[in-house]
Amino acid sequence: MKPVYFPYTYIKETVAENLCACFNQVTVCQPSGHNIPEKMQKLAQKGLIELRVPVSGDELKLESLIKEYNKWGEIHQKSGISFLAAKGESVPFFDDTMSSQIAAQIKKIEDQKKPEQEPDVLFNARLFLCIAQVYDLQQDILSKELLSVSEMEKKLVEGLRGEDEDFYTKYAGNLINVTDEAEHRMVKERLDTWVHLMAYDKELPGFFVTNNKDAFDYLIEKAGDSQKVIELSHIPVFPQSEVMLKWQEMLLEQIEGLSKDGNYKINQKISELPVAEKIGREISLTIFRVINISRRQLLINLLGQDGPGIMSNDDYEINKGILIGFAEPSTPTA
């Protein structure tokens, strides 16, 4: 059973590797089939991710608006999130009367009157996710550049240790701090738009996974009754070996059982984790099972309404489990 990564349409290589230590491959949904980032395509070629485009159409219109958005960003020399954040707490673009007004806002063309129409919520959600994807890609590139500079700084400061201990101590406290803020920006808005995209997917997923605790907590809260079914720590992230593949197969069998049978009991052998030959990255994994709810009802809970694109023939799914997972780097033990 392959998990769907949420609420992002861009995934960093390290995050993909971490998730694949458990699941072998994850699905990453795309708001458009055009201009998929090259980094994402390479991850798909490696087999780490599967790219899925739930909704197609209006590709040229999306491309045109994204170009206008990029021009706006270049002119104002601000980060991509600035324009999105200016929308406040409302779901981005959902209250606009026409998508063409978005371009007008980006170019700051005022007083341009448009005939009132019902907003195209799905298109606006895809547009927001496209813009968020551009931002996430830019932040990923920037964080890698900062990390490279930080590593060079550390080597320089290490060289100063023996020469001047006081200077070393003072300078070491001012090293560049590489933080990953992109994943924590506008989580609620990302979820709202991502759910609108998924509501039109012909194959509604039953297994979701994220590396964002806020997104995980929000989805669990909205889902209703749930119970923790799997909790693992210090899962090694290293090139796949025979023992790791066997453990993954066992884990996926347990997940499949949980998704099909509400009374399924976990085989505790999955806690017998493979041991890495060398010390490296480790992650923890927590999975909750949502009970007494269908996939369709979960999306209705998240949307706050019965969206027109949500499948309706889901009565047979009421007794199946919906799984929501959270993976993060393990805290080193003392």
Buried (B, 14 or more C-beta within 10 A) or exposed (E): BBBBBBBBBBBBBBBBBBBBBBBBBBBBBBBBEBBBBEBBEEBBEEEBBBBBBBBEEBBEBBBEBBEBBBEBBEEEEEBBBEBBEEBEEEBBBBEBEBBEBBBBBBBEEEEEEEEEEEBBBBBBBBBBBBBBBBBBBBBBEEBBEBEEEBEEBEEEBEEBEEEEEEEBEEBBEEEEEBEEEBBEBBBEBBBBBBBBBBBBBEEBBBBBBBBBBBBBEBBBEBBBEBEEBBEBBBBBBBEEEEEBEEBBEBBBEBBBBBBEEEEBEBEEEBEEBBEBEEEEBBBBBBBBBBBEBBBBBBBBBBBEEEBEBBBEEBEEBBEBBBBBBBBBEBEEEE
